[in-house]
């Protein structure tokens, strides 16, 4: 992005603060005029002192001059203090307000995107965080530079240049001739750093993502004793980042030296020219200091330009990644206008194909019907496409081809948020937010009473365990065991009490007793609702009204448990394998022997 493009993108964010901008501009104008007081006072002082000396007058005659000069300079500094405070305060207020708006806009945009946006390789958690943080930071430095640094400096320089030309055209021309050379060096510096900064951004994002992965994978790393391996990977990433940073600094130092040299050449030329004009009796001695101080005001932006240019280049680099996030319009979650009033809950999926953003095709010509008020089970080996169907039914993704109907109407026509209000979803691994147990259960219904939260926890067989904790419902939910966290997710479902329920391995993290308890609770909530369940637990699926069997993304069988078992197909293979894994025969013998013992005792 060019600087002008960034300014155009920032304008809507700055526009609400126009009074602050106008106030800053007015203070800048007054400050730029006040900054020229010193050269005039110094010229007057030197010329007056020289005149007093020529008249053989001493301190007594010059006391009034000292008082006048002291008063002028002190008064100017007092006024300038208030001006600078106003400039910096208003500029900082603009920066903070715009920063908050930008950050909130990024959050709002990200929340509106489809799940496919997060699946993209360039949008991993660490990379997104780096883009947003560095993007907002660099853009705010641009705002700060404009309102607090660049604007006052260049206003001072422009006024000083006008005064220089008014006093002496030749001295003004010397100052003007130096500036283009300096700006050209700065332009070359930016051009050299352009590619390096993009590479640097990519390396920072990679390193940030690596750190996130380290934390998430800590258990696996330690269990395989791979600390040294992961440390070497991070060390290599750090080495690459370090080399890119050193290359950036090397380029900066080289060009900064050239710019400093150029500035000093200008100072020397001003001294030589003004000294010549004094000797030629065209200007007074005081004019030497007058022009040097004015040139100092002109060159002040030059001295700061290397820092400002550096930060502006950061803005140019990181703003691209930041605005890419804001501009991902294709990733915005689609929604329809149809409200799911009087929903029955019959889903019809016809000839559906689906491919994930990674390029993996998960479904091939899938057809199935989920009847309202009944329980439908999806069965298949891992990777068969079962969870993908639930993702499509929740409108997390849209199919590539085929039809998806809800109560005879296209699923895409329904209002996405309103539809999800009617759906309860429990996954194999559910996210637990930072906060208390009460807050996490309340996520199901935000305005639920504490009594309703307790009732949901009791249905999930979690209440008694909560009451044994020191802080009970105020305990940190993320400190609970995996099984307890799963029960929180199930409690959310009971609290939401939706007409449509999707269960993807709902009891995967629970022990046998807890699984039986939750199964009984789920059986109660299933009554009269549309339920889709995915489970490797035989007990969860055998009672389903209809079972669909999937294999490698295709629907291969359907029917009740008895019908599918008699077909001796894929379902029979999965069922028999599950029975063997549970050692059903041995368990059955134990139970039979136990019953025989009970019978003998009774006899």
C-alpha positions in Angstrom: 0.0 0.0 0.0 1.2 3.5 -0.7 1.1 6.2 1.9 -1.8 8.0 0.2 -3.8 4.7 0.2 -3.2 4.3 4.0 -4.2 7.9 4.6 -7.5 7.3 2.7 -8.1 4.1 4.7 -7.4 6.0 8.0 -9.6 9.0 7.2 -13.0 7.4 8.1 -11.4 6.5 11.5 -10.1 10.0 12.1 -13.2 11.9 10.8 -15.2 11.5 14.0 -12.5 13.5 15.8 -12.5 16.5 13.5 -12.7 19.1 16.4 -9.5 17.6 17.9 -7.8 17.7 14.5 -8.8 21.3 14.0 -7.6 22.2 17.5 -4.3 20.4 16.8 -3.8 22.3 13.5 -4.5 25.7 15.1 -2.0 24.9 17.8 0.5 23.8 15.2 0.1 27.1 13.3 0.6 29.1 16.5 3.6 26.9 17.5 5.3 27.3 14.2 5.1 31.1 14.5 6.3 31.0 18.1 9.3 28.9 17.0 10.6 31.8 14.9 10.8 34.1 17.9 14.4 33.0 18.9 16.1 33.9 15.6 14.6 37.4 15.6 15.4 38.0 19.3 18.9 36.7 18.8 19.6 38.9 15.7 18.2 41.9 17.6 20.3 41.1 20.6 23.6 40.6 18.7 23.1 43.8 16.6 22.2 45.9 19.6 25.1 44.6 21.7 27.5 45.3 18.8 26.1 48.8 18.5 26.5 49.4 22.3 30.1 48.2 22.0 30.8 50.5 19.1 29.5 53.4 21.2 31.8 52.3 24.1 28.7 51.6 26.3 28.8 48.8 28.9 26.6 46.7 31.2 24.8 49.6 32.8 23.5 50.8 29.4 22.7 47.2 28.3 20.7 46.2 31.4 17.4 47.2 29.8 18.3 45.1 26.8 18.9 42.0 28.9 15.6 42.4 30.8 13.7 42.8 27.5 15.4 39.8 25.9 14.9 37.7 29.0 11.2 38.6 29.2 10.6 37.9 25.6 12.3 34.5 25.6 10.8 33.5 28.9 7.3 34.5 27.9 7.7 32.7 24.6 8.8 29.5 26.4 5.8 29.7 28.8 3.4 30.1 25.8 5.3 27.4 23.9 4.9 25.0 26.8 1.1 25.2 26.7 1.2 25.0 22.9 3.3 21.8 23.0 1.2 20.3 25.7 -2.0 20.9 23.7 -0.4 19.5 20.5 0.8 16.4 22.2 -2.3 15.8 24.2 -4.8 16.3 21.4 -2.5 14.3 19.1 -2.3 11.5 21.6 -6.0 11.6 22.2 -6.6 11.2 18.4 -4.1 8.3 18.3 -5.6 6.4 21.3 -9.2 6.8 20.0 -8.3 5.7 16.5 -6.3 2.8 17.9 -9.3 1.6 19.9 -11.6 1.9 16.9 -9.2 0.0 14.6 -8.7 -2.8 17.1 -12.4 -3.2 17.7 -13.1 -3.1 14.0 -10.6 -5.9 13.5 -12.3 -8.0 16.2 -15.7 -7.3 14.7 -14.5 -8.4 11.2 -12.8 -11.6 12.4 -16.0 -12.6 14.3 -18.0 -12.2 11.1 -15.8 -14.5 9.0 -16.4 -18.1 8.1 -14.4 -20.9 9.7 -12.6 -21.3 6.4 -10.9 -18.0 7.0 -9.1 -19.4 10.0 -8.2 -22.6 8.2 -6.2 -20.7 5.7 -2.4 -21.3 6.2 -1.8 -17.5 6.3 -4.4 -16.9 9.0 -3.1 -19.1 11.9 -3.7 -17.8 15.4 -0.1 -16.4 16.0 0.0 -14.8 12.5 -3.3 -13.1 12.9 -2.4 -11.8 16.3 0.9 -10.4 15.0 -0.8 -8.8 12.0 -3.4 -7.1 14.2 -1.0 -6.0 17.0 1.8 -4.8 14.7 -0.7 -3.3 12.2 -2.5 -1.2 14.7 0.8 -0.2 16.4 2.4 0.9 13.1 -0.7 2.7 11.9 -0.9 4.6 15.3 2.7 5.6 14.9 1.8 7.1 11.6 -1.0 9.1 13.2 1.3 10.1 16.0 4.0 11.1 13.6 1.5 13.2 11.6 -0.2 15.1 14.4 2.6 15.2 17.0 5.8 15.1 15.0 5.6 15.7 11.2 3.0 18.4 11.2 4.6 20.7 13.8 8.1 20.1 12.4 7.2 20.8 8.8 5.0 23.8 9.7 8.0 25.3 11.6 10.2 24.5 8.6 7.9 26.1 6.1 7.5 29.3 8.2 11.3 29.4 8.8 11.9 29.0 5.0 9.6 31.9 4.2 11.4 34.1 6.7 14.8 33.1 5.3 13.7 34.1 1.8 12.2 37.3 3.1 15.5 38.2 4.8 17.9 37.0 2.0 17.0 35.1 -1.2 20.5 33.6 -1.6 20.5 32.0 1.9 17.0 30.7 1.3 18.1 29.1 -2.0 20.9 27.3 -0.2 18.4 25.8 2.2 16.1 24.8 -0.6 18.8 23.1 -2.6 19.8 20.9 0.3 16.3 19.5 1.0 15.7 17.6 -2.3 19.1 15.8 -1.9 18.1 14.7 1.6 14.7 13.6 0.5 16.2 11.6 -2.4 18.5 9.8 0.0 15.5 9.0 2.3 13.6 7.7 -0.7 16.4 5.4 -1.7 16.6 4.2 1.9 12.9 3.3 1.9 13.2 1.5 -1.5 16.1 -0.6 -0.2 14.2 -1.6 3.0 10.8 -2.4 1.3 11.5 -6.0 0.5 13.5 -6.6 3.7 10.6 -5.4 5.8 8.1 -7.7 4.2 10.5 -10.6 4.9 10.9 -9.4 8.4 7.1 -9.3 8.9 6.8 -12.9 7.7 9.6 -14.1 10.0 8.0 -12.4 13.0 4.6 -14.0 12.2 6.3 -17.4 11.9 8.1 -17.0 15.2 4.9 -15.9 16.9 3.0 -18.9 15.5 5.9 -21.2 16.6 5.6 -19.9 20.2 1.8 -20.5 20.2 2.4 -24.1 18.9 5.0 -24.7 21.6 2.5 -23.8 24.4 -0.3 -25.8 22.9 1.9 -28.8 22.3 3.8 -28.8 25.7 2.4 -32.2 26.8 3.3 -33.9 23.5 6.8 -32.3 23.5 7.6 -33.4 27.0 6.1 -36.9 26.6 8.4 -37.6 23.6 11.3 -35.7 25.2 11.7 -33.4 22.2 12.6 -30.2 24.2 16.0 -30.0 22.4 14.5 -30.5 19.0 11.9 -27.8 19.5 14.5 -25.4 21.0 16.6 -25.9 17.9 13.6 -25.1 15.7 12.9 -21.9 17.6 16.7 -21.0 17.6 16.7 -21.3 13.8 13.7 -19.1 13.5 15.3 -16.6 15.8 18.5 -16.7 13.8 16.6 -15.9 10.6 14.8 -13.1 12.3 18.1 -11.8 13.8 19.8 -11.8 10.4 16.9 -9.9 8.8 16.9 -7.3 11.6 20.7 -6.8 11.3 20.4 -6.3 7.6 17.7 -3.7 8.2 19.8 -1.9 10.8 22.9 -2.0 8.5 20.9 -0.3 5.7 19.5 2.3 8.1 22.9 3.2 9.5 24.5 3.6 6.1 21.8 5.9 4.8 21.4 7.8 8.1 25.1 8.7 7.8 24.6 10.1 4.3 21.7 12.2 5.5 23.6 13.6 8.5 26.5 14.5 6.2 24.1 16.2 3.8 22.6 18.2 6.6 26.0 19.4 7.9 27.0 20.4 4.3 24.0 22.7 4.4 25.0 24.2 7.8 28.6 24.9 6.5 27.2 26.5 3.3 25.0 28.8 5.4 27.9 29.9 7.6 30.1 30.6 4.6 27.5 32.5 2.7 26.3 34.6 5.7 29.9 35.3 6.7 30.6 36.5 3.2 27.6 38.8 3.2 28.6 40.3 6.6 32.1 41.0 5.3 30.6 42.5 2.2 28.5 44.7 4.5 25.2 43.4 3.0 23.9 42.1 6.4 24.7 42.6 10.0 26.6 40.3 12.3 23.4 39.3 14.0 22.1 38.0 10.7 24.6 35.2 10.9 23.0 33.7 14.0 19.6 34.6 12.6 20.0 32.5 9.5 21.7 29.6 11.3 18.8 29.4 13.7 16.3 29.6 10.9 18.1 26.9 9.0 18.1 24.8 12.2 14.3 25.1 12.1 14.3 24.1 8.5 16.6 21.1 9.1 14.7 20.0 12.2 12.4 17.8 10.1 15.5 16.5 8.3 17.0 15.4 11.6 13.8 13.6 12.6 13.0 12.3 9.1 15.1 9.1 9.4 13.1 8.1 12.4 9.8 9.1 11.0 10.5 7.6 7.6 11.5 4.3 9.4 8.2 4.2 11.3 6.3 5.2 8.1 7.8 2.3 6.3 6.7 0.0 9.2 3.2 1.4 8.6 3.4 0.7 4.9 4.5 -2.8 5.5 2.3 -3.9 8.4 -0.8 -2.0 7.2 -1.0 -4.3 4.2 -1.4 -7.4 6.5 -3.8 -5.5 8.8 -6.1 -4.2 6.0 -6.0 -7.6 4.4 -7.8 -8.9 7.5 -10.4 -6.0 7.3 -10.8 -6.5 3.5 -11.4 -10.3 3.5 -15.0 -9.7 2.2 -15.2 -13.1 0.6 -14.7 -14.6 4.0 -17.7 -12.9 5.5 -20.2 -15.5 6.8 -23.2 -15.6 4.4 -26.7 -15.3 5.8 -30.2 -15.3 4.5 -33.4 -13.4 5.5 -35.6 -16.4 6.4 -36.3 -16.6 10.1 -36.6 -20.2 11.5 -40.1 -19.6 13.0 -42.2 -22.8 13.8 -39.1 -24.9 12.9 -39.9 -28.7 12.5 -36.2 -29.7 12.0 -36.2 -31.9 8.9 -32.9 -31.7 6.9 -32.6 -33.0 3.4 -29.1 -33.3 1.9 -29.0 -34.1 -1.8 -25.8 -34.8 -3.9 -23.6 -32.7 -1.7 -19.9 -32.3 -2.4 -17.6 -30.4 -0.1 -13.9 -29.4 -0.1 -12.1 -27.7 2.8 -10.0 -24.6 2.1 -6.9 -26.7 2.5 -8.0 -28.6 -0.7 -9.1 -31.8 1.0 -12.4 -33.1 -0.4 -14.3 -34.4 2.5 -17.7 -35.3 1.0 -18.6 -36.9 -2.3 -22.2 -36.9 -3.6 -23.7 -37.4 -0.1 -27.5 -37.8 0.2 -29.3 -38.3 3.5 -32.5 -37.2 5.3 -32.6 -36.2 9.0 -36.3 -36.5 10.1 -37.8 -34.0 12.5 -38.2 -35.2 16.1 -36.1 -38.3 15.6 -32.5 -39.3 16.4 -30.1 -39.9 13.5 -26.7 -41.4 14.0 -23.7 -40.9 11.7 -21.2 -43.8 11.8 -17.9 -44.3 10.2 -14.2 -44.5 10.7 -12.2 -41.4 11.4 -12.0 -39.0 8.4 -15.2 -40.5 6.9 -16.8 -37.0 6.8 -19.2 -37.3 9.8 -18.2 -34.0 11.5 -18.1 -32.3 8.1 -21.8 -32.9 7.7 -22.5 -31.3 11.1 -20.3 -28.3 10.1 -22.5 -27.9 7.0 -25.7 -28.2 8.9 -24.6 -25.5 11.3 -23.7 -23.3 8.2 -20.0 -23.1 9.3 -19.2 -23.9 5.7 -21.2 -24.0 2.5 -21.2 -27.0 0.1 -19.4 -26.9 -3.2 -22.4 -28.6 -5.0 -25.7 -30.1 -4.1 -28.8 -29.1 -2.1 -29.2 -28.7 1.6 -32.8 -28.1 2.7 -34.3 -27.4 6.1 -38.1 -28.0 6.3 -38.1 -27.9 2.5 -36.4 -24.6 2.1 -32.7 -24.0 1.2 -30.5 -23.9 4.3 -28.6 -20.9 2.8 -31.9 -18.8 2.9 -32.1 -18.9 6.7 -30.8 -16.2 8.9 -27.5 -17.7 10.1 -27.6 -16.3 13.7 -31.3 -17.0 14.1 -30.8 -20.6 12.9 -27.9 -21.2 15.3 -30.1 -20.0 18.2 -32.2 -23.1 17.5 -29.2 -25.5 17.5 -27.4 -27.0 20.4 -23.9 -28.3 19.6 -21.6 -30.5 21.8 -18.3 -31.4 20.4 -15.7 -34.0 21.3 -13.4 -31.2 22.5 -15.3 -28.0 23.6 -13.7 -24.7 24.3 -13.7 -23.5 27.9 -13.3 -19.7 28.2 -11.2 -17.9 30.7 -13.5 -17.3 33.6 -15.6 -19.0 36.3 -17.7 -22.2 36.0 -20.8 -20.1 36.3 -19.7 -17.8 33.4 -18.9 -20.7 31.2 -22.3 -22.4 31.7 -24.1 -19.1 31.3 -22.6 -18.9 27.8 -25.6 -21.1 26.8 -28.1 -18.4 27.8 -26.5 -15.1 28.8 -29.5 -13.9 30.8 -30.0 -17.2 32.7 -30.6 -17.0 36.5 -28.2 -18.7 38.9 -30.9 -21.3 39.7 -31.2 -22.2 36.0 -27.4 -22.6 35.8 -27.5 -24.9 38.8 -30.3 -26.9 37.2 -28.3 -27.4 34.0 -25.2 -28.4 36.0 -27.3 -31.0 37.8 -28.6 -32.4 34.5 -25.0 -32.7 33.4 -24.1 -34.5 36.7 -21.6 -31.7 37.5 -23.3 -29.9 40.4 -22.0 -32.1 43.2 -18.5 -31.9 41.9 -18.7 -28.1 41.7 -20.0 -27.9 45.3 -16.9 -29.8 46.5 -14.6 -27.1 45.0 -13.3 -24.3 47.4 -15.0 -21.5 45.3 -17.8 -23.7 43.9 -19.4 -22.0 40.9 -16.8 -19.2 41.1 -13.9 -21.6 40.5 -11.7 -21.2 37.4 -13.3 -23.4 34.7 -10.0 -23.9 32.9 -8.5 -25.6 35.9 -11.1 -28.4 35.8 -10.3 -31.9 34.4 -11.1 -32.7 30.7 -14.2 -34.7 31.8 -15.5 -31.9 33.9 -15.0 -29.4 31.1 -17.0 -31.7 28.8 -19.8 -31.7 31.3 -19.8 -27.8 31.3 -20.3 -28.0 27.5 -23.2 -30.4 28.0 -24.6 -28.1 30.8 -24.6 -25.3 28.2 -26.7 -27.5 26.0 -29.3 -28.2 28.7 -29.4 -24.5 29.5 -30.0 -23.5 25.9 -32.6 -26.2 25.5 -32.8 -26.0 21.6 -35.1 -27.9 19.3 -32.2 -29.2 17.2 -29.2 -31.0 18.8 -26.0 -32.0 17.2 -23.7 -34.3 19.3 -20.2 -35.1 18.1 -18.7 -37.6 20.5 -20.4 -35.9 23.5 -19.1 -38.4 26.1 -15.6 -39.0 24.7 -13.8 -37.5 27.7 -16.0 -39.1 30.4 -15.6 -42.2 32.4 -18.0 -45.1 32.2 -20.2 -44.0 35.1 -20.4 -40.4 33.9 -21.1 -41.6 30.4 -24.1 -43.6 31.6 -25.3 -40.7 33.6 -25.0 -38.3 30.7 -26.6 -40.8 28.4 -29.6 -40.9 30.6 -29.8 -37.1 30.6 -29.4 -36.9 26.9 -32.1 -39.5 26.4 -34.5 -37.3 28.3 -33.6 -34.1 26.4 -33.9 -36.0 23.0 -37.6 -36.5 23.4 -39.5 -34.6 20.6 -36.3 -33.0 19.2 -34.3 -33.5 16.1 -31.0 -35.1 17.1 -27.9 -35.9 15.1 -25.3 -37.9 17.0 -21.8 -39.0 16.1 -20.3 -41.6 18.5 -18.0 -44.6 18.5 -19.9 -45.8 21.6 -22.3 -48.6 20.6 -24.7 -47.6 23.3 -25.1 -44.2 21.8 -26.1 -45.3 18.3 -28.0 -48.7 18.5 -31.2 -47.0 19.6 -31.1 -44.3 16.8 -34.2 -44.1 14.6 -31.9 -44.1 11.5 -28.2 -44.8 11.1 -26.1 -43.5 8.2 -22.8 -45.2 7.5 -20.0 -43.2 5.9 -16.8 -44.3 4.3 -14.1 -42.0 2.8 -16.6 -39.2 2.4 -19.4 -41.2 0.8 -22.7 -42.5 2.2 -22.6 -46.3 1.8 -25.4 -47.7 4.0 -28.5 -46.5 5.9 -31.1 -48.1 8.1 -31.8 -49.2 11.7 -29.2 -51.1 13.8 -30.9 -54.4 13.1 -31.2 -53.8 9.3 -27.6 -52.7 9.0 -26.2 -55.5 11.1 -28.0 -58.1 9.0 -26.5 -56.6 5.8 -23.0 -57.7 6.9 -21.5 -54.6 5.3 -19.4 -51.7 6.6 -21.6 -51.2 9.6 -21.3 -54.8 10.6 -17.5 -54.5 10.4 -17.4 -51.4 12.5 -19.8 -52.9 15.1 -18.0 -56.2 15.4 -14.6 -54.3 15.7 -16.1 -52.2 18.5 -17.4 -55.2 20.2 -14.0 -56.9 20.1 -12.3 -53.8 21.3 -14.6 -53.8 24.3 -14.0 -57.6 24.8 -17.8 -58.1 24.8 -17.6 -61.9 25.0 -15.6 -61.8 28.2 -17.8 -59.2 29.7 -20.9 -61.2 28.8 -19.4 -64.4 30.4 -18.6 -62.4 33.6 -22.2 -61.1 33.7 -23.6 -64.6 33.1 -21.5 -66.1 35.8 -22.5 -63.3 38.2 -26.2 -64.0 37.4 -25.7 -67.7 38.0 -24.1 -67.0 41.4 -26.9 -64.7 42.3 -29.4 -67.5 41.3 -27.6 -70.2 43.3 -27.6 -67.9 46.3 -31.3 -67.3 46.0 -32.0 -71.0 45.6 
